[in-house]
Amino acid sequence: MENSIIRCPWVDLTKPDYVAYHDREWGVPVHDDRLLFEFLCLEAFQAGLSWYTILRKRDNLRTAFDGFDPQKIAVYDEAKIRELLEDAGIIRNRAKVLATVNNARRFLDVQKEFGSFAKYIWEFVDNQPIIHTLQTLEDYPATTGESEQISRDLKKRGFKFLGPTVCYAHMQATGMVNDHTVNCFRRDEIATAYYSG
C-alpha cells in the first residue's frame, strides 16, 4: 500500500526522515512565529548545503539554539557564540551563527512593528497560499517575484543569509506556496485541510 503513494519527485524514498518531513511538514501553512523563525534559521544554515544535511541536524540545532526562541538568541554574547562554534552537532559556520543572532534581533523588530512575524510575511502572498501546478522536478522554480520581494525587504530590514532562493525555500516549507506536484498525495490533502474555504 505504501508503495502506491505518489510523492513529490525530490523526496528520497530511502530516507524515512526525509519522507516524514515531506508527508507531515513541507508545504503546510505556518502562522506560528516560533516555527517561522525556526524555518528561517534552518534555511539560512542550508545555504550551500543540502536540505537533508540540515534535516539530520535539526534536533541538534534546535537544542543548541534554545528551541529557536528569538528572544533568547537575540541576547547571545561572544561566549555563547564560541560555545556554539565548538558544538560538532550543528553547522559550525561563524557567519551563519552570527547571522542567526542578528536575524533573531531583526525578527523581534518585525514582531514589534507588525504585531507578529506571520502577519508581516503572509502579506507578501495576500494571506493566501499560492498553488502551483508542478509536474516534474524541472518545473520547480528557484525563485519567484514574491521571494525576490521578500528577500529585498528582509535585507532592507537587516536580515542576513536570506537571498531570493532561500526565501523561496522558506515559502515552500511554510506553505506560503503549495509546491507539491499535481500527482502528489499531499497537494490536495493540504489544500483541503488548510484552505478549502
DOKOL-670617 format. One line per field, with one value per residue (C-alpha): chain; residue in three letters; x, y, z. Coordinates in steps of 0.25 Angstrom, whole numbers, always signed. Last residue first. Layout:
! DOKOL-670617
ch = (A ...)
aa = (ALA ...)
xx = (X ...)
yy = (Y ...)
zz = (Z ...)
This chain:
! DOKOL-670617
ch = (A A A A A A A A A A A A A A A A A A A A A A A A A A A A A A A A A A A A A A A A A A A A A A A A A A A A A A A A A A A A A A A A A A A A A A A A A A A A A A A A A A A A A A A A A A A A A A A A A A A A A A A A A A A A A A A A A A A A A A A A A A A A A A A A A A A A A A A A A A A A A A A A A A A A A A A A A A A A A A A A A A A A A A A A A A A A A A A A A A A A A A A A A A A A A A A A A A A A A)
aa = (GLY SER TYR TYR ALA THR ALA ILE GLU ASP ARG ARG PHE CYS ASN VAL THR HIS ASP ASN VAL MET GLY THR ALA GLN MET HIS ALA TYR CYS VAL THR PRO GLY LEU PHE LYS PHE GLY ARG LYS LYS LEU ASP ARG SER ILE GLN GLU SER GLU GLY THR THR ALA PRO TYR ASP GLU LEU THR GLN LEU THR HIS ILE ILE PRO GLN ASN ASP VAL PHE GLU TRP ILE TYR LYS ALA PHE SER GLY PHE GLU LYS GLN VAL ASP LEU PHE ARG ARG ALA ASN ASN VAL THR ALA LEU VAL LYS ALA ARG ASN ARG ILE ILE GLY ALA ASP GLU LEU LEU GLU ARG ILE LYS ALA GLU ASP TYR VAL ALA ILE LYS GLN PRO ASP PHE GLY ASP PHE ALA THR ARG LEU ASN ASP ARG LYS ARG LEU ILE THR TYR TRP SER LEU GLY ALA GLN PHE ALA GLU LEU CYS LEU PHE GLU PHE LEU LEU ARG ASP ASP HIS VAL PRO VAL GLY TRP GLU ARG ASP HIS TYR ALA VAL TYR ASP PRO LYS THR LEU ASP VAL TRP PRO CYS ARG ILE ILE SER ASN GLU MET)
xx = (-52 -42 -31 -24 -29 -34 -22 -12 -19 -20 -5 -1 -4 +6 +0 +0 +13 +14 +18 +7 +13 +12 +12 +24 +34 +31 +31 +44 +50 +46 +53 +66 +66 +63 +74 +73 +87 +85 +74 +76 +62 +66 +71 +57 +50 +59 +58 +42 +42 +51 +42 +30 +35 +39 +52 +58 +46 +41 +36 +49 +46 +33 +18 +16 +3 +6 -4 +0 -4 -14 -10 -8 +4 +14 +4 +8 +22 +17 +5 +13 +24 +15 +9 +14 +25 +29 +29 +38 +48 +47 +51 +62 +68 +67 +73 +85 +87 +85 +94 +105 +103 +103 +116 +123 +120 +120 +107 +102 +105 +120 +118 +130 +125 +113 +121 +129 +115 +111 +124 +122 +108 +95 +84 +75 +76 +67 +57 +57 +54 +59 +58 +69 +79 +87 +75 +68 +81 +83 +69 +71 +84 +78 +69 +80 +88 +75 +73 +86 +97 +102 +91 +85 +88 +79 +68 +69 +69 +57 +50 +52 +47 +34 +33 +34 +24 +13 +5 +11 +3 +7 +16 +26 +22 +16 +18 +30 +37 +33 +39 +52 +52 +50 +62 +61 +49 +58 +47 +50 +40 +28 +20 +11 +6 +5 +18 +11 +0)
yy = (+111 +99 +106 +97 +83 +82 +89 +81 +68 +72 +74 +63 +51 +56 +56 +71 +73 +78 +93 +99 +113 +121 +107 +108 +99 +105 +120 +117 +110 +123 +132 +123 +125 +140 +143 +141 +140 +153 +161 +176 +181 +185 +171 +166 +175 +170 +156 +157 +164 +153 +142 +148 +150 +135 +128 +114 +110 +95 +90 +83 +73 +69 +72 +86 +93 +104 +108 +121 +121 +132 +144 +153 +146 +156 +159 +146 +150 +162 +156 +143 +152 +157 +170 +177 +187 +179 +166 +172 +177 +163 +157 +167 +163 +148 +151 +156 +144 +135 +143 +141 +126 +127 +135 +126 +113 +101 +95 +87 +74 +77 +89 +97 +108 +108 +110 +122 +128 +127 +134 +145 +148 +143 +153 +152 +136 +136 +146 +138 +125 +115 +104 +109 +110 +98 +89 +93 +92 +78 +74 +80 +73 +62 +72 +81 +71 +67 +81 +80 +90 +104 +112 +102 +110 +121 +111 +105 +119 +124 +111 +112 +127 +122 +112 +122 +131 +121 +124 +112 +107 +92 +92 +82 +77 +64 +56 +63 +63 +48 +44 +51 +44 +31 +32 +22 +29 +41 +52 +62 +55 +59 +47 +37 +26 +12 +8 +10 +0)
zz = (+8 +5 +11 +21 +21 +7 +1 +9 +6 -9 -10 +0 -10 -20 -34 -36 -30 -16 -18 -9 -7 +6 +12 +22 +14 +1 +5 +13 +0 -7 +3 +2 -13 -12 -2 +13 +18 +26 +31 +33 +30 +16 +14 +19 +9 -3 +1 +2 -12 -18 -12 -17 -32 -31 -28 -31 -39 -39 -52 -55 -43 -51 -50 -44 -44 -33 -22 -16 -1 +3 +13 +1 -3 +2 +14 +19 +24 +32 +39 +42 +48 +58 +63 +51 +56 +69 +62 +51 +61 +68 +55 +53 +67 +63 +50 +56 +65 +53 +44 +55 +54 +39 +38 +49 +41 +51 +45 +58 +65 +66 +76 +77 +69 +78 +90 +83 +80 +95 +99 +89 +94 +91 +94 +81 +83 +95 +90 +76 +83 +73 +83 +91 +79 +83 +85 +72 +64 +70 +66 +52 +49 +40 +34 +31 +23 +16 +12 +4 +7 +0 +8 +18 +30 +25 +22 +36 +43 +34 +37 +52 +52 +45 +56 +67 +59 +58 +45 +37 +24 +22 +10 +16 +29 +31 +18 +13 +26 +28 +15 +18 +32 +25 +15 +4 -2 -6 -8 -19 -29 -20 -14 -20 -10 -17 -10 +4 +0)
